[in-house]
Amino acid sequence: MTNFRNLVIAPLNAAHDRAGFHCNVEALDQYIHKQAGQDIRRRISRIFVATLPDNPKEVMGYYSLSTLSIELSQLPEKLARKLPKQPVPVALIGRLAVSKNALGCGIGKMLLVDAIKRTLTVSDQIAIYAMVVDAINDNAKGFYEQFGFARLSDDSPRLFLPLKSFEDNPVPINLLQSHA
């Protein structure tokens, strides 16, 4: 059995086998196969991939990370009342996918923790209010909700988690369970 605890998560580069990645969601497969490299070159998004130390070319999972501003009206009223009347800076996980060969092994959680840690590091230098994710389907929505993400609005596939959630605990306990 493969030990996925030793995953290496690093920026996507030319050595990674993007064409060999398949996760059973066509849009996510097509993104890493055809679009990810262009987004990196255009500075639209950063892509991070999970690989195993003994097979650094095989992509076991990936996520995209970029910035976004959301209108105050998109946030729940309870939170919006406490913020200035201007767009709110957030970090966006636009895509997160795990290889169909590694589903159920905790790679998605490891990728999410990595994205949050990277965002928290950057948030010491630039303002970032929350993590926002685009949930591509109900399975993705359920995945993020188990870690405390909540819907921005009833008609949006986007969920969010304020970075303030991490002030007392660098990574929430439900993200660390079965990851240590």
Contact map, one row per residue, 1 for C-alpha under 8 A:
111000000000000000000000000000000000000000000000000000000000000000000000000000000000000000000000000000000000000000000000000000000000000000000000000000000000000000000000000000000000
111100000000000000000000000000000000000000000000000000000000000000000000000000000000000000000000000000000000000000000000000000000000000000000000000000000000000000000000000000000000
111111000000000000000000000000000000000000000000000000000000000000000000000000000000000000000000000000000000000000000000000000000000000000000000000000000000000000000000000000000000
011111100000000000000000000000000000000000000000000100000000000000000000000000000000000000000000000000001110000000000000000000000000000000000000000000000000000000000000000000000000
001111100000000000000000000000000000000000000000000000000000000000000000000000000000000000000000000000000000000000000000000000000000000000000000000000000000000000000000000000000010
001111110000000000000000000000000000000000000000000110000000000000000000000000000000000000000000000000000000000000000000000000000000000000000000000000000000000000000000000000000000
000111111000000000000000000000000000000000000000011110000000000000000000000000000000000000000000000000000000000000000000000000000000000000000000000000000000000000000000000000000000
000001111100000000000000000000000000000000000000111110000000000000000000000000000000000000000000000000000000000000000000000000000000000000000000000000000000000000000000000000000000
000000111110000000000000000000000000000000000001111000000000000000000000000000000000000000000000000000000000001001000000000000000000000000000000000000000000000000000000000000000000
000000011111000000000000000000000000000000000001110000000000000000000000000000000000000000000000000000000000000000000000000000000000000000000000000000000000000000000000000000000000
000000001111100000000000000000000000000000000111100000000000000000000000000000000000000000000000000000000000000000000000000000000000000000000000000000000000000000000000000000000000
000000000111110100000000000000000000000000000011100000000000000000000000000000000000000000000000000000000000000000000000000000000000000000000000000000000000000000000000000000000000
000000000011111100000000000000000000000000000000000000000000000000000000000000000000000000000000000000000000000000000000000000000000000000000000000000000000000000000000000000000000
000000000001111110000000000000000000000000000000000000000000000000000000000000000000000000000000000000000000000000000000000000000000000000000000000000000000000000000000000000000000
000000000000111110000000000000000000000000000000000000001000000000000000000000000000000000000000000000000000000000000000000000000000000000000000000000000000000000000000000000000000
000000000001111111000000000000000000000000000000000000011110000000000000000000000000000000000000000000000000000000000000000000000000000000000000000000000000000000000000000000000000
000000000000011111111000000000000000000000000000000000001110000000000000000000000000000000000000000000000000000000000000000000000000000000000000000000000000000000000000000000000000
000000000000000111111000000000011000000000000000000000000110000000000000000000000000000000000000000000000000000000000000000000000000000000000000000000000000000000000000000000000000
000000000000000011111000000000011000000000000000000000000000000000000000000000000000000000000000000000000000000000000000000000000000000000000000000000000000000000000000000000000000
000000000000000011111100000000000000000000000000000000000110000000000000000000000000000000000000000000000000000000000000000000000000000000000000000000000000000000000000000000000000
000000000000000011111110000010011000000000000000000000000111000000000000000000000000000000000000001000000000000000000000000000000000000000000000000000000000000000000000000000000000
000000000000000000011111100010000000000000000000000000000000000000000000000000000000000000000000001100000000000000000000000000000000000000000000000000000000000000000000000000000000
000000000000000000001111110110000000000000000000000000000000000000000000000000000000000000000000111110000000000000000000000000000000000000000000000000000000000000000000000000000000
000000000000000000000111110010000000000000000000000000000000000000000000000000000000000000000000000100000000000000000000000000000000000000000000000000000000000000000000000000000000
000000000000000000000111111110000000000000000000000000000000000000000000000000000000000000000000000000000000000000000000000000000000000000000000000000000000000000000000000000000000
000000000000000000000011111111000000000000000000000000000000000000000000000000000000000000000000000000000000000000000000000000000000000000000000000000000000000000000000000000000000
000000000000000000000000111111100000000000000000000000000000000000000000000000000000000000000000000000000000000000000000000000000000000000000000000000000000000000000000000000000000
000000000000000000000010111111110000000000000000000000000000000000000000000000000000000000000011100000000000000000000000000000000000000000000000000000000000000000000000000000000000
000000000000000000001111111111111000000000000000000000000000000000000000000000000000000000000000000000000000000000000000000000000000000000000000000000000000000000000000000000000000
000000000000000000000000011111111110000000000000000000000000000000000000000000000000000000000000000000000000000000000000000000000000000000000000000000000000000000000000000000000000
000000000000000000000000001111111111000000000000000000000000000000000000000000000000000000000000000000000000000000000000000000000000000000000000000000000000000000000000000000000000
000000000000000001101000000111111111100000000000000000000000000000000000000000000000000000000000000000000000000000000000000000000000000000000000000000000000000000000000000000000000
000000000000000001101000000011111111000000000000000000000000000000000000000000000000000000000000000000000000000000000000000000000000000000000000000000000000000000000000000000000000
000000000000000000000000000001111111110000000000000000000000000000000000000000000000000000000000000000000000000000000000000000000000000000000000000000000000000000000000000000000000
000000000000000000000000000001111111111000000000000000000000000000000000000000000000000000000000000000000000000000000000000000000000000000000000000000000000000000000000000000000000
000000000000000000000000000000111111111100001010000000000000000000000000000000000000000000000000000000000000000000000000000000000000000000000000000000000000000000000000000000000000
000000000000000000000000000000010111111110000000000000000000000000000000000000000000000000000000000000000000000000000000000000000000000000000000000000000000000000000000000000000000
000000000000000000000000000000000111111111000000000000000000000000000000000000000000000000000000000000000000000000000000000000000000000000000000000000000000000000000000000000000000
000000000000000000000000000000000011111111111100000000000000000000000000000000000000000000000000000000000000000000000000000000000000000000000000000000000000000000000000000000000000
000000000000000000000000000000000001111111111110000000000000000000000000000000000000000000000000000000000000000000000000000000000000000000000000000000000000000000000000000000000000
000000000000000000000000000000000000111111110000000000000000000000000000000000000000000000000000000000000000000000000000000000000000000000000000000000000000000000000000000000000000
000000000000000000000000000000000000011111111000000000000000000000000000000000000000000000000000000000000000000000000000000000000000000000000000000000000000000000000000000000000000
000000000000000000000000000000000000001111111100000000000000000000000000000000000000000000000000000000000000000000000000000000000000000000000000000000000000000000000000000000000000
000000000000000000000000000000000000001111111100000000000000000001000000000000000000000000000000000000000000000000000000000000000000000000000000000000000000000000000000000000000000
000000000000000000000000000000000001001101111110000000000000000111000000000000000000000000000000000000000000000000000000000000000000000000000000000000000000000000000000000000000000
000000000010000000000000000000000000001100111111000000000000000111000000000000000000000000000000000000000000000000000000000000000000000000000000000000000000000000000000000000000000
000000000011000000000000000000000001000100001111100000000000011110000000000000000000000000000000000000000000000000000000000000000000000000000000000000000000000000000000000000000000
000000001111000000000000000000000000000000000111110000000000011110000000000000000000000000000000000000000000000000000000000000000000000000000000000000000000000000000000000000000000
000000011111000000000000000000000000000000000011111000000011111000000000000000000000000000000000000000000000000000000000000000000000000000000000000000000000000000000000000000000000
000000111100000000000000000000000000000000000001111100000011110000000000000000000000000000000000000000000010001000000000000000000000000000000000000000000000000000000000000000000000
000000111000000000000000000000000000000000000000111110111111100000000000000000000000000000000000000000000000000000000000000000000000000000000000000000000000000000000000000000000000
000101110000000000000000000000000000000000000000011111110101000000000000000000000000000000000000000000000000000000000000000000000000000000000000000000000000000000000000000000000000
000001110000000000000000000000000000000000000000001111110000000000000000000000000000000000000000000000000000000000000000000000000000000000000000000000000000000000000000000000000000
000000000000000000000000000000000000000000000000000111110000000000000000000000000000000000000000000000000000000000000000000000000000000000000000000000000000000000000000000000000000
000000000000000000000000000000000000000000000000001111111100000000000000000000000000000000000000000000000000000000000000000000000000000000000000000000000000000000000000000000000000
000000000000000100000000000000000000000000000000001111111110000000000000000000000000000000000000000000000000000000000000000000000000000000000000000000000000000000000000000000000000
000000000000001110000000000000000000000000000000001000111110000000000000000000000000000000000000000000000000000000000000000000000000000000000000000000000000000000000000000000000000
000000000000000111011000000000000000000000000000001100111111000000000000000000000000000000000000000000000000000000000000000000000000000000000000000000000000000000000000000000000000
000000000000000111011000000000000000000000000000111000011111110000000000000000000000000000000000001000000000000000000000000000000000000000000000000000000000000000000000000000000000
000000000000000000001000000000000000000000000000111100000111110000000000000000000000000000000000011011000010000000000000000000000000000000000000000000000000000000000000000000000000
000000000000000000000000000000000000000000000000111000000011111000000000000000000000000000000001111000000011001000000000000000000000000000000000000000000000000000000000000000000000
000000000000000000000000000000000000000000000011110000000011111100000000000000000000000000000011110000000000001000000000000000000000000000000000000000000000000000000000000000000000
000000000000000000000000000000000000000000000011100000000000111110000000000000000000000000001111100000000000001000100000000000000000000000000000000000000000000000000000000000000000
000000000000000000000000000000000000000000001111000000000000011111000000000000000000000000011111000000000000000000000000000000000000000000000000000000000000000000000000000000000000
000000000000000000000000000000000000000000001111000000000000001111100000000000000000000000111110000000000000000000100000000000000000000000000000000000000000000000000000000000000000
000000000000000000000000000000000000000000011100000000000000000111110000000000000000000000111100000000000000000000000000000000000000000000000000000000000000000000000000000000000000
000000000000000000000000000000000000000000000000000000000000000011111000000000000000000011110000000000000000000000000000000000000000000000000000000000000000000000000000000000000000
000000000000000000000000000000000000000000000000000000000000000001111100000000000000000011110000000000000000000000000000000000000000000000000000000000000000000000000000000000000000
000000000000000000000000000000000000000000000000000000000000000000111110000000000000001111000000000000000000000000000000000000000000000000000000000000000000000000000000000000000000
000000000000000000000000000000000000000000000000000000000000000000011111010000000000001111000000000000000000000000000000000000000000000000000000000000000000000000000000000000000000
000000000000000000000000000000000000000000000000000000000000000000001111111000000000011100000000000000000000000000000000000000000000000000000000000000000000000000000000000000000000
000000000000000000000000000000000000000000000000000000000000000000000111111000010010111100000000000000000000000000000000000000000000000000000000000000000000000000000000000000000000
000000000000000000000000000000000000000000000000000000000000000000000011111110010000000000000000000000000000000000000000000000000000000000000000000000000000000000000000000000000000
000000000000000000000000000000000000000000000000000000000000000000000111111100000000000000000000000000000000000000000000000000000000000000000000000000011000000000000000000000000000
000000000000000000000000000000000000000000000000000000000000000000000011111110110000000000000000000000000000000000000000000000000000000000000000000000011000000000000000000000000000
000000000000000000000000000000000000000000000000000000000000000000000000111111110000000000000000000000000000000000000000000000000000000000000000000000011000000000000000000000000000
000000000000000000000000000000000000000000000000000000000000000000000000101111111000000000000000000000000000000000000000000000000000000000000000000000000000000000000000000000000000
000000000000000000000000000000000000000000000000000000000000000000000000000111111100000000000000000000000000000000000000000000000000000000000000000000000000000000000000000000000000
000000000000000000000000000000000000000000000000000000000000000000000000001111111110000000000000000000000000000000000000000000000000000000000000000000000000000000000000000000000000
000000000000000000000000000000000000000000000000000000000000000000000001101111111110000000000000000000000000000000000000000000000000000000000000000000000000000000000000000000000000
000000000000000000000000000000000000000000000000000000000000000000000000000011111110000000000000000000000000000000000000000000000000000000000000000000000000000000000000000000000000
000000000000000000000000000000000000000000000000000000000000000000000000000001111111000000000000000000000000000000000000000000000000000000000000000000000000000000000000000000000000
000000000000000000000000000000000000000000000000000000000000000000000001000000111111100000000000000000000000000000000000000000000000000000000000000000000000000000000000000000000000
000000000000000000000000000000000000000000000000000000000000000000000000000000000111110000000000000000000000000000000000000000000000000000000000000000000000000000000000000000000000
000000000000000000000000000000000000000000000000000000000000000000000001000000000011111000000000000000000000000000000000000000000000000000000000000000000000000000000000000000000000
000000000000000000000000000000000000000000000000000000000000000000000011000000000001111100000000000000000000000000000000000000000000000000000000000000000000000000000000000000000000
000000000000000000000000000000000000000000000000000000000000000000001111000000000000111110000000000000000000000000000000000000000000000000000000000000000000000000000000000000000000
000000000000000000000000000000000000000000000000000000000000000000001111000000000000011111000000000000000000000000000000000000011000000000000000000000000000000000000000000000000000
000000000000000000000000000000000000000000000000000000000000000000111100000000000000001111100000000000000000000000000000000000111100000000000000000000000000000000000000000000000000
000000000000000000000000000000000000000000000000000000000000000000111100000000000000000111110000000000000000000000000000000000011111000000000000000000000000000000000000000000000000
000000000000000000000000000000000000000000000000000000000000000011110000000000000000000011111000000000000000000000000010000000010111000000000000000000000000000000000000000000000000
000000000000000000000000000000000000000000000000000000000000000111110000000000000000000001111100000000000000000000000000000000000011110000000000000000000000000000000000000000000000
000000000000000000000000000000000000000000000000000000000000001111000000000000000000000000111111000000000000000000100000000000000011110000000000000000000000000000000000000000000000
000000000000000000000000000000000000000000000000000000000000001111000000000000000000000000011111000000000000000000000000000000000000110000000000000000000000000000000000000000000000
000000000000000000000000000100000000000000000000000000000000011110000000000000000000000000001111100000000000000000000000000000000000110000000000000000000000000000000000000000000000
000000000000000000000000000100000000000000000000000000000000111100000000000000000000000000001111110000000001001100000000000000000000000000000000000000000000000000000000000000000000
000000000000000000000010000100000000000000000000000000000000111000000000000000000000000000000011111000000001000000000000000000000000000000000000000000000000000000000000000000000000
000000000000000000000010000000000000000000000000000000000001110000000000000000000000000000000001111101100011000000000000000000000000000000000000000000000000000000000000000000000000
000000000000000000001110000000000000000000000000000000000011100000000000000000000000000000000000111111100000000000000000000000000000000000000000000000000000000000000000000000000000
000000000000000000000111000000000000000000000000000000000000000000000000000000000000000000000000011111100000000000000000000000000000000000000000000000000000000000000000000000000000
000000000000000000000010000000000000000000000000000000000001000000000000000000000000000000000000001111100000000000000000000000000000000000000000000000000000000000000000000000000000
000000000000000000000000000000000000000000000000000000000001000000000000000000000000000000000000011111111010000000000000000000000000000000000000000000000000000000000000000000000000
000000000000000000000000000000000000000000000000000000000000000000000000000000000000000000000000011111111110000000000000000000000000000000000000000000000000000000000000000000000000
000000000000000000000000000000000000000000000000000000000000000000000000000000000000000000000000000001111110000000000000000000000000000000000000000000000000000000000000000000000000
000100000000000000000000000000000000000000000000000000000000000000000000000000000000000000000000000001111110000000000000000000000000000000000000000000000000000000000000000000000000
000100000000000000000000000000000000000000000000000000000000000000000000000000000000000000000000000000111111110000000000000000000000000000000000000000000000000000000000000000000110
000100000000000000000000000000000000000000000000010000000001100000000000000000000000000000000000010001111111111000000000000000000000000000000000000000000000000000000000000000000000
000000000000000000000000000000000000000000000000000000000000100000000000000000000000000000000001110000000111111100000000000000000000000000000000000000000000000000000000000000000000
000000000000000000000000000000000000000000000000000000000000000000000000000000000000000000000000000000000111111110000000000000000000000000000000000000000000000000000000000000100010
000000000000000000000000000000000000000000000000000000000000000000000000000000000000000000000000000000000111111111000000000000000000000000000000000000000000000000000000000000000010
000000001000000000000000000000000000000000000000010000000000111000000000000000000000000000000001000000000011111111100000000000000000000000000000000000000000000000000000000000000000
000000000000000000000000000000000000000000000000000000000000000000000000000000000000000000000001000000000001111111110000000000000000000000000000000000000000000000000000000000000000
000000000000000000000000000000000000000000000000000000000000000000000000000000000000000000000000000000000000111111111000000000000000000000000000000000000000000000000000001000100000
000000001000000000000000000000000000000000000000000000000000000000000000000000000000000000000000000000000000011111111100000000000000000000000000000000000000000000000000000000000000
000000000000000000000000000000000000000000000000000000000000001010000000000000000000000000001000000000000000001111111110000000000000000000000000000000000000000000000000000000000000
000000000000000000000000000000000000000000000000000000000000000000000000000000000000000000000000000000000000000111111111000000000010000000000000000000000000000000000000000000000000
000000000000000000000000000000000000000000000000000000000000000000000000000000000000000000000000000000000000000011111111100000000000000000000000000000000000000000000000001000000000
000000000000000000000000000000000000000000000000000000000000000000000000000000000000000000000000000000000000000001111111110000000000000000000000000000000000000000000000000000000000
000000000000000000000000000000000000000000000000000000000000000000000000000000000000000000100000000000000000000000111111111000010010000000000000000000000000000000000000000000000000
000000000000000000000000000000000000000000000000000000000000000000000000000000000000000000000000000000000000000000011111111100000000000000000000000000000000000000100000000000000000
000000000000000000000000000000000000000000000000000000000000000000000000000000000000000000000000000000000000000000001111111110000000000000000000000000000000000000000000000000000000
000000000000000000000000000000000000000000000000000000000000000000000000000000000000000000000000000000000000000000000111111111000000000000000000000000000000000000000000000000000000
000000000000000000000000000000000000000000000000000000000000000000000000000000000000000000000000000000000000000000000011111111110000000000000000000000000000000000000000000000000000
000000000000000000000000000000000000000000000000000000000000000000000000000000000000000000000000000000000000000000000001111111100000000000000000000000000000000000000000000000000000
000000000000000000000000000000000000000000000000000000000000000000000000000000000000000000000000000000000000000000000000111111100000000000000000000000000000000000000000000000000000
000000000000000000000000000000000000000000000000000000000000000000000000000000000000000000000000000000000000000000000000011111110000000000000000000000000000000000000000000000000000
000000000000000000000000000000000000000000000000000000000000000000000000000000000000000010000000000000000000000000000000001111111000000000000000000000000000000000000000000000000000
000000000000000000000000000000000000000000000000000000000000000000000000000000000000000111100000000000000000000000000010001001111110000000000000000000000000000000100000000000000000
000000000000000000000000000000000000000000000000000000000000000000000000000000000000000111000000000000000000000000000000000000111110000000000000000000000000000001110000000000000000
000000000000000000000000000000000000000000000000000000000000000000000000000000000000000011100000000000000000000000000000000000011111000000000000000000000000000111110000000000000000
000000000000000000000000000000000000000000000000000000000000000000000000000000000000000001111000000000000000000000010010000000011111100000000000000000000000000111100000000000000000
000000000000000000000000000000000000000000000000000000000000000000000000000000000000000001111000000000000000000000000000000000000111110000000000000000000000011110000000000000000000
000000000000000000000000000000000000000000000000000000000000000000000000000000000000000000011110000000000000000000000000000000000011111000000000000000000000011100000000000000000000
000000000000000000000000000000000000000000000000000000000000000000000000000000000000000000011110000000000000000000000000000000000001111100000000000000000000111000000000000000000000
000000000000000000000000000000000000000000000000000000000000000000000000000000000000000000000000000000000000000000000000000000000000111111011001000000000000111000000000000000000000
000000000000000000000000000000000000000000000000000000000000000000000000000000000000000000000000000000000000000000000000000000000000011111011000000000000000100000000000000000000000
000000000000000000000000000000000000000000000000000000000000000000000000000000000000000000000000000000000000000000000000000000000000001111111000000000000000000000000000000000000000
000000000000000000000000000000000000000000000000000000000000000000000000000000000000000000000000000000000000000000000000000000000000001111111100000000000000000000000000000000000000
000000000000000000000000000000000000000000000000000000000000000000000000000000000000000000000000000000000000000000000000000000000000000011111110000000000000000000000000000000000000
000000000000000000000000000000000000000000000000000000000000000000000000000000000000000000000000000000000000000000000000000000000000001111111111000000000000000000000000000000000000
000000000000000000000000000000000000000000000000000000000000000000000000000000000000000000000000000000000000000000000000000000000000001111111111100000000000101000000000000000000000
000000000000000000000000000000000000000000000000000000000000000000000000000000000000000000000000000000000000000000000000000000000000000001111111110000000000000000000000000000000000
000000000000000000000000000000000000000000000000000000000000000000000000000000000000000000000000000000000000000000000000000000000000000000111111111000000000000000000000000000000000
000000000000000000000000000000000000000000000000000000000000000000000000000000000000000000000000000000000000000000000000000000000000001000011111111110000000001000000000000000000000
000000000000000000000000000000000000000000000000000000000000000000000000000000000000000000000000000000000000000000000000000000000000000000001111111111000000000000000000000000000000
000000000000000000000000000000000000000000000000000000000000000000000000000000000000000000000000000000000000000000000000000000000000000000000111111110000000000000000000000001000000
000000000000000000000000000000000000000000000000000000000000000000000000000000000000000000000000000000000000000000000000000000000000000000000011111110000000000000000000000101100000
000000000000000000000000000000000000000000000000000000000000000000000000000000000000000000000000000000000000000000000000000000000000000000000001111111000000000010000000000000000000
000000000000000000000000000000000000000000000000000000000000000000000000000000000000000000000000000000000000000000000000000000000000000000000001111111100000001110000000000000000000
000000000000000000000000000000000000000000000000000000000000000000000000000000000000000000000000000000000000000000000000000000000000000000000000100111110000001110000000000000000000
000000000000000000000000000000000000000000000000000000000000000000000000000000000000000000000000000000000000000000000000000000000000000000000000000011111101111100000000000000000000
000000000000000000000000000000000000000000000000000000000000000000000000011100000000000000000000000000000000000000000000000000000000000000000000000001111101111100000000000000000000
000000000000000000000000000000000000000000000000000000000000000000000000011100000000000000000000000000000000000000000000000000000000000000000000000000111111010000000000000000000000
000000000000000000000000000000000000000000000000000000000000000000000000000000000000000000000000000000000000000000000000000000000000000000000000000000111111000000000000000000000000
000000000000000000000000000000000000000000000000000000000000000000000000000000000000000000000000000000000000000000000000000000000000000000000000000000001111100000000000000000000000
000000000000000000000000000000000000000000000000000000000000000000000000000000000000000000000000000000000000000000000000000000000000000000000000000000111111111000000000000000000000
000000000000000000000000000000000000000000000000000000000000000000000000000000000000000000000000000000000000000000000000000000000000011100001000000000110011111000000000000000000000
000000000000000000000000000000000000000000000000000000000000000000000000000000000000000000000000000000000000000000000000000000000001111000000000000000111001111100000000000000000000
000000000000000000000000000000000000000000000000000000000000000000000000000000000000000000000000000000000000000000000000000000000001111000001001000011110001111110000000000000000000
000000000000000000000000000000000000000000000000000000000000000000000000000000000000000000000000000000000000000000000000000000000111100000000000000011110000011111000000000000000000
000000000000000000000000000000000000000000000000000000000000000000000000000000000000000000000000000000000000000000000000000000000111000000000000000111000000001111101000000000000000
000000000000000000000000000000000000000000000000000000000000000000000000000000000000000000000000000000000000000000000000000000001110000000000000000000000000000111111000000000000000
000000000000000000000000000000000000000000000000000000000000000000000000000000000000000000000000000000000000000000000001000000011110000000000000000000000000000011111110000000000000
000000000000000000000000000000000000000000000000000000000000000000000000000000000000000000000000000000000000000000000000000000001100000000000000000000000000000001111110000000000000
000000000000000000000000000000000000000000000000000000000000000000000000000000000000000000000000000000000000000000000000000000000000000000000000000000000000000011111111100100000000
000000000000000000000000000000000000000000000000000000000000000000000000000000000000000000000000000000000000000000000000000000000000000000000000000000000000000000111111111100000000
000000000000000000000000000000000000000000000000000000000000000000000000000000000000000000000000000000000000000000000000000000000000000000000000000000000000000000111111110000000000
000000000000000000000000000000000000000000000000000000000000000000000000000000000000000000000000000000000000000000000000000000000000000000000000000000000000000000001111110000000000
000000000000000000000000000000000000000000000000000000000000000000000000000000000000000000000000000000000000000000000000000000000000000000000000000000000000000000001111111110000000
000000000000000000000000000000000000000000000000000000000000000000000000000000000000000000000000000000000000000000000000000000000000000000000000000000000000000000000111111100000000
000000000000000000000000000000000000000000000000000000000000000000000000000000000000000000000000000000000000000010001000000000000000000000000000000000000000000000000100111110110000
000000000000000000000000000000000000000000000000000000000000000000000000000000000000000000000000000000000000000000000000000000000000000000000000001000000000000000001100111111110000
000000000000000000000000000000000000000000000000000000000000000000000000000000000000000000000000000000000000000000000000000000000000000000000000000000000000000000000000101111111000
000000000000000000000000000000000000000000000000000000000000000000000000000000000000000000000000000000000000000000000000000000000000000000000000011000000000000000000000000111111000
000000000000000000000000000000000000000000000000000000000000000000000000000000000000000000000000000000000000100010000000000000000000000000000000001000000000000000000000001111111010
000000000000000000000000000000000000000000000000000000000000000000000000000000000000000000000000000000000000000000000000000000000000000000000000000000000000000000000000001111111111
000000000000000000000000000000000000000000000000000000000000000000000000000000000000000000000000000000000000000000000000000000000000000000000000000000000000000000000000000011111111
000000000000000000000000000000000000000000000000000000000000000000000000000000000000000000000000000000000100000000000000000000000000000000000000000000000000000000000000000000011111
000010000000000000000000000000000000000000000000000000000000000000000000000000000000000000000000000000000100110000000000000000000000000000000000000000000000000000000000000000111111
000000000000000000000000000000000000000000000000000000000000000000000000000000000000000000000000000000000000000000000000000000000000000000000000000000000000000000000000000000011111
